[in-house]
Amino acid sequence: MESDNLDLTAEELKRQRNREASAKYRERNREKFNQRMRDWREANRDKDREHKREHRNRKIANGSPEEVAVIRAAESARTKRSQTRCRDEVYGAYGGYKCNCCNETERMFLSIDHVNNDGAAERKSGKYKSSGSAFYNWLRKNNFPSGYQVLCMNCQVGKYKNGGVCPHQLTLTFKGIYHE
């Protein structure tokens, strides 16, 4: 190690010793250091995002095609986990993965329904950017407002075609007359 230091200028040697001392400090005070970094990131959210964006763009620009593919795969997996976590929170807030009408539990069939049948108008109003993940994020950011429920697609389509009432809520009598 000493022989390596002979090749360094005084300024480079000073920087190297500072880096080593900083690394030892971080190791000895790991939790304190981590908390300080969390606090800084929270207080400087925009700077942190910009720094991360620049770092990512440098890695993409300077990386080999294989490295870029690994980066993009990791980003895709992270996005998918984040969207799943958000969707789970939304469904949990509105009663879980179970249709409020027919008790269907197959997740592929379930979605969030606008109780007052005003989904189209709400989307056009620009409350949220689009449907899907943007809608789920909007619900979460707005503390899961009332006016939404979990319905399966059969109940949603039936509700739409039946003037706002799911056919499960109606019973067909033997005379062919619908009663609630």
ABEGO torsion letter per residue (X at the ends): XAAAAAABBAAAAAAAAAAAAAAAAAAAAAAAAAAAAAAAAAABAAAAAAAAAAAAAAAAAABBAAAAAAAAAAAAAAAAAAAAAAAAAAAAAAGEBBBAAAGBABAAABBBBBAAGAAAAAAAAGABABBEAAAAAAAAAAGGBBGBBBBBAAAAAAAAAAGGBBAAABBBBAAGBBBX
